Amino acid sequence: MNTPLRLHRLTDEARVVAAGARGAARTGLLRPMLPTTGLRIAAQVRRWGTGPAIGFSLGSVRHPDQVAVIDLDDDERPETSFAEIDHRCTALALALRDRGIDGNATVGLLGRNSRSFLEAIIGVARTGANLVYLNTSIERGQFQQVATGHSMSLVIHDQEFADLVPDGVARLQMDEKSGLPLLATLPIRRSLQPPVQYGQHVIMTSGTSAGRPRGAGRSGATFNAVAALLDAFPLTVGDTVVIGAPLFHSWAWMNHRLGCLLDCTQVVMRKPDPERILAALAATDATGLVTVPVVLRWMVDLPTRIRRRYRLDALKCVAVSGSALPSSLATEFMDEFGDVLYNLYGSTEAGFATCATPEDLRIDPEGAGRPLPGVHVEILDRRGRPLPVGEEGRVFVSSSETFHGYTDGTDRPRVRGMVFTGDVGRVDLQGRLTIVGRADDVIITGGENVHPAEVEQVLRTNDKLVDAAVAGRPDPVYGAILVAHVVPADRETFNPEELVSWCRQVLGPHHRPRAVVVHDSLPRNPTGKLLRRVLAGDGADFRDPNEYYD
């Protein structure tokens, strides 16, 4: 009776090995090299392992003089070579150890994307300390909770966040000459011994469901993870990649590490302005862009004369994740910039799960693609039973990257080793996953379950709206009503009554918003994920001056 399970596992392992070999050959990682170079690379892996501590050390062996990082906000010295940044990371680790930061310590990191942020990741990793990545939208009270819960002894931060750092915690500023850059240029007078054990890199969840962020620990990369990523995106050794997503989030963090493996030149900027991204892609002949869906929206909405100003001949991969990709946006973006869009679905807890290629998105713009090698995805009902193809249920994922529980001791629901992503979805006959919405976002109106994402997809097809979201509100008749929160293209001419009338034509009775609230912009976190709980408020039955009721 165990034979089918063993065969299934062998099949999974074979897929991973095949994907790894295929990806390594395509990217150029298997290219011939001098025996001495191979030995030096092996020495770096033995020294730093496969976790974040390895940093740019492989590139410093293979391409010491080539550009590793371009920091668009460093006017004095925007480019840094592989050899130089590897040296700076080691010097920073020595300086931190001199200040008592070692395997017994926990460091917090709070800042915008920059070369210093990348140096902090690697430098702290080489001390053996734990590193907690803090969301730039964190509140002071939340910061205090996280700092206390993780026993932080040091916070490395940008100046703009100095007032958020809890009292009693040592601090180091990284965007001034007296802070991190000074430490990283100190001469190395002794060698840095690798730690006995490497610390965890704790990615904080967005807190959109529970209202408070929780930490999910990460450490070294497994072969399965590397194989899956090499096979997912059409990047090659030595490519230039613009990172237009926050590095404190697992999405950009993962791509930074993939870029280190492939010796990519990583282009960073503090804020992902859409025209600045286009300018960076054009100026550096970048082949890749890592970003989030809301940035794609900004890029598409730029005036045609601005978009046409930049030639993106080298661009072959725009990889997005971090929040839902609206189907209309996927099509709009590819129609404008070409079939270069890759949509990766995953979560901080589950790791990466599926990837939709441009071909997948052309077939089904709402789809999240097929599972990556080494990843198992199932759709289960509330009792943990598998559902038939095409039926909606809770999405469960297992892989080598699935986390082992939150750092506060809590966990997500699990079934047979698979972790619940928090989403509701379905799988088609071709194995493609479609995400319907968040399980805890479901609105019960008139006895019917409505997923806000389904209504939002329809609202975003209205050319009079720039953005739209749906939240529930208690109602004495229906139990709850749907409220459409919209950003009109032209607020002066926008008529909420016309939108409600349009909804009557395109949506069924239960999916039709009963109220409309007009906004200048919708609340989103730095990865573009909608903060639906902010729109829902405290659930009170109130009427906003900008609100229209049907």
Backbone torsions as a table, in degrees:
resi	resn	phi	psi	omega
1	MET	NA	-19.5	-179.7
2	ASN	-85.0	-9.6	-175.7
3	THR	-58.6	-47.7	179.9
4	PRO	-57.8	-38.8	-179.8
5	LEU	-65.6	-42.9	179.5
6	ARG	-64.4	-40.8	178.2
7	LEU	-63.9	-38.6	178.6
8	HIS	-62.4	-43.2	180.0
9	ARG	-66.0	-41.0	178.0
10	LEU	-62.7	-38.9	178.6
11	THR	-63.8	-44.0	178.0
12	ASP	-60.7	-45.3	179.8
13	GLU	-63.1	-39.5	179.0
14	ALA	-64.3	-39.4	177.7
15	ARG	-62.7	-41.7	-179.3
16	VAL	-65.4	-46.4	179.8
17	VAL	-61.7	-43.9	179.6
18	ALA	-63.7	-41.3	179.4
19	ALA	-65.3	-40.8	179.1
20	GLY	-63.4	-45.1	179.2
21	ALA	-64.8	-43.4	179.7
22	ARG	-62.7	-46.1	-179.1
23	GLY	-66.6	-42.0	-179.9
24	ALA	-63.8	-38.6	179.2
25	ALA	-69.0	-43.9	-177.6
26	ARG	-67.0	-40.3	-176.5
27	THR	-75.6	-19.6	-178.1
28	GLY	97.5	6.2	179.3
29	LEU	-66.6	-23.2	-178.7
30	LEU	-93.8	14.7	-179.4
31	ARG	-66.5	153.4	179.7
32	PRO	-62.2	148.1	177.0
33	MET	-148.0	161.5	178.1
34	LEU	-64.4	144.8	178.7
35	PRO	-55.8	-37.4	179.3
36	THR	-64.8	-36.3	177.3
37	THR	-65.4	-42.4	178.2
38	GLY	-61.0	-40.3	179.3
39	LEU	-66.4	-38.8	179.6
40	ARG	-68.4	-35.8	176.5
41	ILE	-65.7	-44.8	178.2
42	ALA	-60.0	-37.1	179.0
43	ALA	-64.8	-38.6	178.6
44	GLN	-65.5	-40.2	179.4
45	VAL	-66.3	-40.9	177.6
46	ARG	-63.4	-36.0	-176.2
47	ARG	-75.2	-46.1	-171.0
48	TRP	-108.9	-5.6	-178.7
49	GLY	73.5	-157.4	-178.8
50	THR	-111.1	7.8	-179.0
51	GLY	-86.9	-169.7	-177.4
52	PRO	-58.5	-24.0	-177.5
53	ALA	-62.6	-25.0	-178.3
54	ILE	-67.4	-30.0	171.5
55	GLY	46.1	-128.5	-177.2
56	PHE	-94.9	14.0	-173.4
57	SER	-66.7	-33.4	178.2
58	LEU	-66.3	-41.1	177.0
59	GLY	-66.2	-32.2	179.3
60	SER	-68.2	-23.1	175.0
61	VAL	-82.1	-46.5	-172.8
62	ARG	-82.6	-38.1	-175.3
63	HIS	-140.0	63.6	-171.4
64	PRO	-57.4	-33.8	-174.3
65	ASP	-95.2	-5.7	179.6
66	GLN	-78.6	159.3	-175.6
67	VAL	-76.4	125.0	178.9
68	ALA	-95.0	-40.7	-175.5
69	VAL	-136.9	135.8	169.9
70	ILE	-116.9	113.8	178.7
71	ASP	-99.9	107.1	-174.6
72	LEU	-70.1	-10.1	179.7
73	ASP	-103.7	3.9	176.0
74	ASP	-101.3	97.2	-176.4
75	ASP	-70.8	-29.0	-176.2
76	GLU	-78.6	-43.0	-175.6
77	ARG	-147.9	77.6	-174.6
78	PRO	-70.2	-27.6	-174.8
79	GLU	-103.8	137.6	179.1
80	THR	-133.1	131.4	-178.0
81	SER	-78.7	166.5	178.2
82	PHE	-61.1	-44.6	-178.2
83	ALA	-64.1	-41.4	-177.1
84	GLU	-68.7	-45.4	-176.7
85	ILE	-71.2	-31.1	175.5
86	ASP	-65.1	-40.1	176.7
87	HIS	-62.3	-43.7	-178.0
88	ARG	-64.7	-38.8	179.7
89	CYS	-65.4	-39.9	177.9
90	THR	-66.9	-42.5	178.3
91	ALA	-62.5	-39.8	178.2
92	LEU	-63.3	-42.5	179.5
93	ALA	-61.1	-41.4	177.7
94	LEU	-63.1	-44.2	-179.6
95	ALA	-63.4	-38.9	179.1
96	LEU	-68.0	-39.8	178.0
97	ARG	-64.0	-35.6	176.1
98	ASP	-61.8	-24.6	-179.9
99	ARG	-98.0	15.1	173.4
100	GLY	88.9	9.0	179.7
101	ILE	-87.9	111.7	-179.6
102	ASP	-144.9	-158.6	-176.7
103	GLY	-64.2	-12.7	178.9
104	ASN	-94.6	-0.7	-173.5
105	ALA	-106.3	160.5	172.5
106	THR	-128.4	130.7	-177.3
107	VAL	-115.4	138.0	173.6
108	GLY	-98.7	145.6	-179.1
109	LEU	-128.6	120.0	-176.5
110	LEU	-137.2	108.8	-179.9
111	GLY	-176.1	174.1	175.7
112	ARG	-83.7	168.6	177.3
113	ASN	-62.3	130.4	179.5
114	SER	-166.3	168.8	173.8
115	ARG	-61.6	-40.1	179.7
116	SER	-60.7	-35.8	178.1
117	PHE	-63.3	-44.0	178.5
118	LEU	-64.5	-40.4	177.8
119	GLU	-63.4	-37.4	179.7
120	ALA	-65.9	-41.6	178.4
121	ILE	-55.0	-51.5	-173.6
122	ILE	-75.5	-42.5	-178.8
123	GLY	-60.8	-46.5	178.7
124	VAL	-65.2	-40.4	179.7
125	ALA	-58.6	-37.4	-177.5
126	ARG	-74.4	-12.9	174.6
127	THR	-83.5	-18.5	-175.5
128	GLY	91.6	-2.2	-178.9
129	ALA	-75.0	159.3	171.0
130	ASN	-77.0	147.3	179.1
131	LEU	-128.7	124.0	-179.6
132	VAL	-106.9	122.3	-178.7
133	TYR	-90.7	121.7	-173.9
134	LEU	-104.2	134.5	178.6
135	ASN	-67.1	134.7	-177.9
136	THR	-67.9	-10.5	176.3
137	SER	-98.0	11.6	-178.2
138	ILE	-65.6	144.2	176.9
139	GLU	-92.0	159.3	-175.8
140	ARG	-60.3	-39.8	179.2
141	GLY	-64.8	-40.8	176.8
142	GLN	-64.0	-41.3	179.2
143	PHE	-59.4	-43.4	179.7
144	GLN	-61.1	-42.3	179.3
145	GLN	-63.0	-45.4	-178.8
146	VAL	-65.8	-43.4	-179.0
147	ALA	-62.7	-42.5	179.2
148	THR	-68.5	-44.9	-177.5
149	GLY	-63.6	-28.4	-178.8
150	HIS	-106.6	5.8	178.6
151	SER	51.7	52.8	-179.0
152	MET	-66.8	135.7	176.1
153	SER	-107.3	-13.6	-179.1
154	LEU	-154.3	143.0	172.4
155	VAL	-123.0	124.4	173.5
156	ILE	-98.3	123.8	-168.9
157	HIS	-147.1	163.0	169.9
158	ASP	-83.9	156.9	-177.7
159	GLN	-58.5	-37.3	-175.6
160	GLU	-64.7	-17.4	-179.1
161	PHE	-106.6	10.8	-175.6
162	ALA	-58.4	-36.8	-177.0
163	ASP	-71.4	-13.4	-179.1
164	LEU	-87.4	-19.5	-175.9
165	VAL	-65.3	126.3	-178.1
166	PRO	-61.2	147.3	175.9
167	ASP	-62.9	145.4	177.2
168	GLY	87.2	-3.0	178.0
169	VAL	-106.3	128.2	178.3
170	ALA	-60.7	150.3	-176.3
171	ARG	-136.0	153.3	177.8
172	LEU	-141.5	118.5	-178.7
173	GLN	-83.7	136.2	-174.7
174	MET	-112.3	1.9	178.1
175	ASP	-115.8	25.3	173.7
176	GLU	-132.2	156.7	-177.6
177	LYS	-63.7	-25.9	-179.5
178	SER	-82.0	-4.1	-177.9
179	GLY	-104.3	-127.7	-173.0
180	LEU	-57.2	-43.4	179.6
181	PRO	-57.6	-36.6	179.7
182	LEU	-65.3	-45.2	179.9
183	LEU	-61.2	-38.9	-173.9
184	ALA	-75.6	-8.6	179.5
185	THR	-107.8	4.8	177.0
186	LEU	-64.9	139.9	179.4
187	PRO	-65.8	145.0	178.4
188	ILE	-89.0	115.2	-179.8
189	ARG	-103.6	-4.2	179.3
190	ARG	-151.4	162.9	-179.3
191	SER	-82.3	155.0	178.6
192	LEU	-99.9	116.8	177.6
193	GLN	-81.9	133.0	178.6
194	PRO	-62.5	149.8	-179.4
195	PRO	-68.2	158.2	176.9
196	VAL	-63.4	-38.3	178.8
197	GLN	-144.0	138.2	-179.7
198	TYR	-83.8	143.7	179.9
199	GLY	-78.6	174.3	178.5
200	GLN	-87.0	149.8	170.6
201	HIS	-106.2	111.4	-169.9
202	VAL	-99.2	112.8	176.2
203	ILE	-92.3	125.3	-179.4
204	MET	-83.4	135.5	175.0
205	THR	-67.2	162.9	-177.2
206	SER	-73.0	-19.9	179.8
207	GLY	74.6	19.3	-177.7
208	THR	-72.2	-22.3	-179.0
209	SER	-96.1	-57.2	-176.3
210	ALA	-80.3	-13.2	-179.2
211	GLY	84.6	-3.3	177.9
212	ARG	-139.3	140.9	-179.9
213	PRO	-74.6	144.8	174.9
214	ARG	-129.2	152.1	-173.6
215	GLY	-94.2	136.9	173.4
216	ALA	-119.0	118.7	-174.7
217	GLY	-80.0	144.4	175.3
218	ARG	-132.4	152.9	177.6
219	SER	-137.5	-115.5	-177.4
220	GLY	-80.7	156.8	177.7
221	ALA	-86.9	134.5	177.6
222	THR	-84.9	163.8	176.5
223	PHE	-60.3	-40.0	179.6
224	ASN	-57.2	-43.8	-178.3
225	ALA	-64.5	-46.3	-180.0
226	VAL	-62.4	-44.3	-179.2
227	ALA	-60.7	-43.8	-178.4
228	ALA	-63.8	-42.8	-177.4
229	LEU	-71.1	-39.5	177.8
230	LEU	-62.2	-32.1	-177.7
231	ASP	-83.9	-18.6	-172.1
232	ALA	-81.7	-42.6	-171.5
233	PHE	-114.9	144.9	-177.3
234	PRO	-83.5	49.4	177.3
235	LEU	-95.7	156.5	178.9
236	THR	-133.2	167.4	179.9
237	VAL	-58.0	132.7	176.5
238	GLY	85.2	4.2	177.6
239	ASP	-66.5	162.4	173.5
240	THR	-108.0	127.8	-175.7
241	VAL	-126.0	127.4	174.9
242	VAL	-89.3	123.4	178.9
243	ILE	-95.6	101.2	-178.8
244	GLY	-107.4	33.9	175.7
245	ALA	-136.4	152.7	-176.1
246	PRO	-66.7	132.9	-177.4
247	LEU	-71.6	-14.0	177.4
248	PHE	-76.3	-11.1	-178.9
249	HIS	-95.5	149.4	-175.0
250	SER	-61.0	-26.1	-177.9
251	TRP	-66.7	-55.7	179.3
252	ALA	-69.4	-36.5	178.1
253	TRP	-57.5	-44.5	179.8
254	MET	-64.4	-40.7	-179.2
255	ASN	-72.0	-30.6	172.8
256	HIS	-60.4	-44.1	-178.8
257	ARG	-68.9	-37.6	175.7
258	LEU	-63.7	-39.9	177.6
259	GLY	-62.4	-36.7	176.7
260	CYS	-64.6	-40.4	179.3
261	LEU	-63.1	-39.0	-176.0
262	LEU	-93.1	8.8	-178.6
263	ASP	54.4	37.8	179.0
264	CYS	-76.9	149.6	168.3
265	THR	-80.3	120.3	-175.9
266	GLN	-101.6	120.7	-178.9
267	VAL	-100.2	123.3	-177.1
268	VAL	-122.9	152.3	176.3
269	MET	-147.5	152.8	-174.5
270	ARG	-68.6	-38.7	179.7
271	LYS	-136.1	135.1	-174.3
272	PRO	-82.0	69.5	174.3
273	ASP	-64.8	132.3	-172.9
274	PRO	-61.4	-43.7	179.3
275	GLU	-69.1	-34.5	178.7
276	ARG	-65.8	-35.0	175.7
277	ILE	-64.3	-46.2	177.7
278	LEU	-59.4	-43.1	179.9
279	ALA	-63.3	-40.4	179.9
280	ALA	-66.8	-41.9	178.0
281	LEU	-60.1	-43.1	-178.3
282	ALA	-72.1	-44.0	-175.3
283	ALA	-67.6	-32.0	-176.3
284	THR	-100.7	1.1	-174.1
285	ASP	52.3	43.9	-177.1
286	ALA	-65.8	140.2	176.9
287	THR	-95.0	-17.7	-176.4
288	GLY	-137.0	151.2	173.7
289	LEU	-134.7	127.2	175.9
290	VAL	-109.1	119.4	-176.0
291	THR	-155.6	-167.2	-178.8
292	VAL	-123.4	159.0	-173.8
293	PRO	-54.6	-37.2	-176.9
294	VAL	-63.7	-30.5	176.8
295	VAL	-68.7	-36.5	175.3
296	LEU	-60.5	-39.3	179.1
297	ARG	-60.9	-44.0	179.1
298	TRP	-63.4	-40.2	-179.0
299	MET	-65.5	-43.3	179.4
300	VAL	-65.7	-35.4	-176.7
301	ASP	-79.5	-7.1	175.5
302	LEU	-61.4	145.7	176.6
303	PRO	-56.9	146.1	-177.2
304	THR	-55.3	-39.0	-177.9
305	ARG	-63.1	-30.4	178.3
306	ILE	-77.9	-44.5	179.1
307	ARG	-59.9	-39.9	-177.2
308	ARG	-72.7	-9.8	-177.9
309	ARG	-72.6	-20.4	-172.3
310	TYR	-118.8	128.4	177.1
311	ARG	-91.7	126.8	-177.5
312	LEU	-117.9	50.3	-174.2
313	ASP	-63.4	-30.1	-175.2
314	ALA	-86.0	-14.4	-172.5
315	LEU	-66.4	123.7	-179.8
316	LYS	-129.0	-8.1	-178.2
317	CYS	-150.3	116.4	170.2
318	VAL	-113.7	106.6	-175.1
319	ALA	-102.2	125.6	-178.8
320	VAL	-125.1	152.1	175.4
321	SER	-169.6	-172.2	175.4
322	GLY	97.5	-25.7	176.3
323	SER	-161.1	170.8	-176.0
324	ALA	-64.8	139.9	176.7
325	LEU	-98.0	109.4	178.3
326	PRO	-59.7	138.6	-176.5
327	SER	-61.1	-40.3	-179.8
328	SER	-64.1	-34.7	-179.8
329	LEU	-68.9	-39.9	178.9
330	ALA	-58.2	-45.6	-179.3
331	THR	-68.6	-44.4	179.0
332	GLU	-58.6	-45.1	-176.8
333	PHE	-64.7	-45.4	-178.4
334	MET	-68.9	-33.7	176.1
335	ASP	-62.8	-31.9	-178.1
336	GLU	-88.8	-42.9	-171.6
337	PHE	-110.4	-0.9	179.1
338	GLY	99.6	168.9	-178.5
339	ASP	-82.8	73.4	-178.1
340	VAL	-123.8	9.1	-171.1
341	LEU	-91.9	129.5	176.7
342	TYR	-124.8	125.0	-176.8
343	ASN	-110.7	111.9	-179.5
344	LEU	-99.6	128.8	178.0
345	TYR	-104.8	135.5	176.6
346	GLY	-176.4	-166.8	177.3
347	SER	-153.5	165.2	178.0
348	THR	-57.3	-35.9	-176.6
349	GLU	-82.3	-43.7	-174.8
350	ALA	-86.5	-15.3	-171.9
351	GLY	76.5	-163.0	178.9
352	PHE	-77.9	150.0	-175.7
353	ALA	-127.8	-57.9	-177.1
354	THR	-133.5	162.8	176.7
355	CYS	-140.5	127.8	176.1
356	ALA	-97.6	120.8	177.7
357	THR	-80.5	170.5	175.1
358	PRO	-55.7	-37.6	178.5
359	GLU	-63.7	-42.4	177.4
360	ASP	-60.9	-43.0	-176.2
361	LEU	-70.4	-28.7	175.1
362	ARG	-69.7	-36.2	178.8
363	ILE	-73.8	-45.7	-179.0
364	ASP	-141.8	93.8	-178.1
365	PRO	-61.0	-19.1	179.2
366	GLU	-88.1	-7.6	-172.7
367	GLY	-77.7	153.7	176.9
368	ALA	-102.7	2.7	175.4
369	GLY	87.4	-169.7	-177.6
370	ARG	-96.7	157.6	177.2
371	PRO	-59.9	142.0	176.0
372	LEU	-73.9	159.9	178.2
373	PRO	-55.5	134.3	179.7
374	GLY	84.8	1.9	-178.8
375	VAL	-111.4	135.0	178.3
376	HIS	-115.6	127.0	-179.0
377	VAL	-122.7	133.1	175.5
378	GLU	-134.5	150.2	174.3
379	ILE	-106.8	117.6	-174.2
380	LEU	-120.3	153.6	173.3
381	ASP	-84.3	-175.5	-174.6
382	ARG	-70.5	-12.4	176.0
383	ARG	-96.8	4.9	178.7
384	GLY	82.6	17.9	-179.7
385	ARG	-96.9	138.5	179.5
386	PRO	-62.1	141.3	179.1
387	LEU	-103.2	153.1	179.4
388	PRO	-64.8	161.2	176.9
389	VAL	-55.9	133.1	177.2
390	GLY	93.4	-17.2	179.6
391	GLU	-87.1	145.2	-178.9
392	GLU	-83.4	139.2	177.1
393	GLY	-165.0	-171.2	-177.6
394	ARG	-79.7	138.1	-175.5
395	VAL	-91.6	122.7	177.0
396	PHE	-118.1	141.8	-175.4
397	VAL	-135.3	142.7	169.6
398	SER	-137.4	141.5	176.9
399	SER	-166.2	178.9	177.4
400	SER	-67.2	-16.3	-178.3
401	GLU	-97.3	-1.8	177.7
402	THR	-63.5	131.9	-175.0
403	PHE	-71.6	167.1	-176.9
404	HIS	-106.0	17.4	-178.8
405	GLY	119.7	158.0	179.9
406	TYR	-72.6	157.0	-178.5
407	THR	-69.5	-13.6	177.2
408	ASP	-89.9	6.9	177.3
409	GLY	93.8	-8.6	178.5
410	THR	-87.6	176.3	-176.4
411	ASP	-150.7	169.9	173.0
412	ARG	-95.9	159.7	177.0
413	PRO	-57.5	139.6	179.3
414	ARG	-131.0	149.3	175.2
415	VAL	-139.3	120.5	179.0
416	ARG	49.8	42.3	178.0
417	GLY	83.8	-6.8	178.9
418	MET	-91.5	145.4	-178.8
419	VAL	-105.8	141.6	179.1
420	PHE	-76.1	126.8	-178.7
421	THR	-79.8	-15.6	-176.0
422	GLY	94.4	-0.9	-176.6
423	ASP	-108.6	159.1	172.3
424	VAL	-108.9	134.2	-178.5
425	GLY	-156.2	-175.8	177.5
426	ARG	-146.7	159.3	179.4
427	VAL	-121.3	136.4	-180.0
428	ASP	-91.7	-178.3	-176.2
429	LEU	-64.4	-24.4	178.4
430	GLN	-87.7	2.8	179.1
431	GLY	83.4	10.5	179.0
432	ARG	-82.6	135.3	179.8
433	LEU	-92.8	137.3	171.7
434	THR	-122.3	127.3	178.1
435	ILE	-91.8	124.2	-179.3
436	VAL	-86.8	-36.6	180.0
437	GLY	164.7	-179.3	177.2
438	ARG	-76.4	138.6	-178.6
439	ALA	-62.1	-37.8	-177.4
440	ASP	-85.5	3.9	176.6
441	ASP	-95.0	-7.8	-176.2
442	VAL	-57.5	132.7	179.0
443	ILE	-108.9	125.3	177.5
444	ILE	-96.6	109.1	-177.5
445	THR	-126.3	122.4	-177.6
446	GLY	60.5	28.2	179.4
447	GLY	84.8	-0.6	-179.7
448	GLU	-106.6	140.5	175.6
449	ASN	-84.8	126.0	179.3
450	VAL	-124.2	127.6	174.5
451	HIS	-89.2	119.8	-178.5
452	PRO	-52.7	-36.5	-177.0
453	ALA	-59.6	-34.0	179.4
454	GLU	-64.2	-41.8	179.7
455	VAL	-71.4	-39.3	-179.3
456	GLU	-61.8	-37.5	178.6
457	GLN	-59.0	-39.9	-179.5
458	VAL	-71.5	-44.8	-178.6
459	LEU	-59.4	-36.1	-176.9
460	ARG	-72.4	-9.0	174.8
461	THR	-82.8	-9.3	178.7
462	ASN	-77.9	119.0	-174.1
463	ASP	-71.0	-4.0	176.4
464	LYS	-90.9	-0.7	-178.9
465	LEU	-116.1	138.9	174.1
466	VAL	-90.1	-36.0	-178.9
467	ASP	-153.0	156.0	-178.7
468	ALA	-154.6	146.8	175.5
469	ALA	-146.4	158.0	-178.5
470	VAL	-127.8	134.4	176.1
471	ALA	-133.3	160.1	179.0
472	GLY	-95.8	156.6	176.1
473	ARG	-143.9	136.1	-179.4
474	PRO	-57.0	142.6	-179.6
475	ASP	-143.9	134.5	-176.3
476	PRO	-67.4	-22.5	-177.5
477	VAL	-93.3	-52.5	-174.3
478	TYR	-93.3	-6.7	-172.8
479	GLY	87.5	-44.6	174.1
480	ALA	-158.9	151.4	173.7
481	ILE	-120.1	157.9	176.6
482	LEU	-88.9	131.0	177.1
483	VAL	-114.4	124.0	177.8
484	ALA	-90.0	119.3	175.1
485	HIS	-102.4	116.7	-168.9
486	VAL	-127.5	151.1	171.1
487	VAL	-114.5	106.0	-177.1
488	PRO	-75.9	152.6	176.8
489	ALA	-67.1	-35.8	177.9
490	ASP	-136.6	102.1	-173.7
491	ARG	-64.9	-33.1	-176.4
492	GLU	-66.8	-35.6	-177.1
493	THR	-99.3	-4.9	-176.4
494	PHE	-70.3	134.7	-179.8
495	ASN	-122.0	108.7	-179.7
496	PRO	-57.4	-34.4	-179.2
497	GLU	-63.2	-37.3	178.1
498	GLU	-66.5	-36.6	178.3
499	LEU	-65.5	-43.4	178.6
500	VAL	-62.4	-40.1	178.2
501	SER	-63.8	-40.8	177.8
502	TRP	-63.6	-41.0	179.0
503	CYS	-61.9	-33.4	178.3
504	ARG	-62.7	-28.7	-177.3
505	GLN	-83.4	-30.3	-171.6
506	VAL	-110.9	-9.4	-177.7
507	LEU	-127.4	146.9	177.1
508	GLY	-71.5	169.9	-175.2
509	PRO	-55.5	-41.9	-176.6
510	HIS	-78.6	-22.6	-178.4
511	HIS	-94.1	2.2	-175.3
512	ARG	-88.8	123.7	174.9
513	PRO	-61.2	137.8	179.3
514	ARG	-99.1	-8.2	178.6
515	ALA	-146.6	153.2	-179.8
516	VAL	-129.4	129.5	175.2
517	VAL	-118.6	129.4	-177.3
518	VAL	-95.4	132.2	-179.1
519	HIS	-128.3	157.2	170.0
520	ASP	-77.7	-32.0	175.6
521	SER	-160.0	158.3	179.7
522	LEU	-96.6	147.2	-179.2
523	PRO	-71.5	122.6	178.6
524	ARG	-136.6	153.9	175.0
525	ASN	-84.5	176.8	-174.8
526	PRO	-61.2	-18.8	176.5
527	THR	-90.8	2.3	178.8
528	GLY	89.6	1.8	-179.1
529	LYS	-73.0	131.1	-178.4
530	LEU	-66.1	132.4	177.0
531	LEU	-92.5	78.8	-173.4
532	ARG	-63.9	-31.4	-179.1
533	ARG	-65.4	-26.8	176.8
534	VAL	-68.6	-40.2	179.2
535	LEU	-68.6	-38.5	-178.9
536	ALA	-70.5	-23.6	-179.8
537	GLY	62.8	-145.1	-178.5
538	ASP	-94.6	8.3	178.3
539	GLY	84.9	0.4	-178.8
540	ALA	-68.4	151.4	179.2
541	ASP	-86.5	90.5	-178.3
542	PHE	-124.2	164.1	178.6
543	ARG	-122.5	117.9	-179.8
544	ASP	-79.1	145.9	177.9
545	PRO	-61.6	-21.8	178.6
546	ASN	-95.8	16.4	-171.6
547	GLU	-105.6	142.3	176.1
548	TYR	-119.8	132.8	178.0
549	TYR	-107.6	140.1	175.2
550	ASP	-77.8	NA	NA
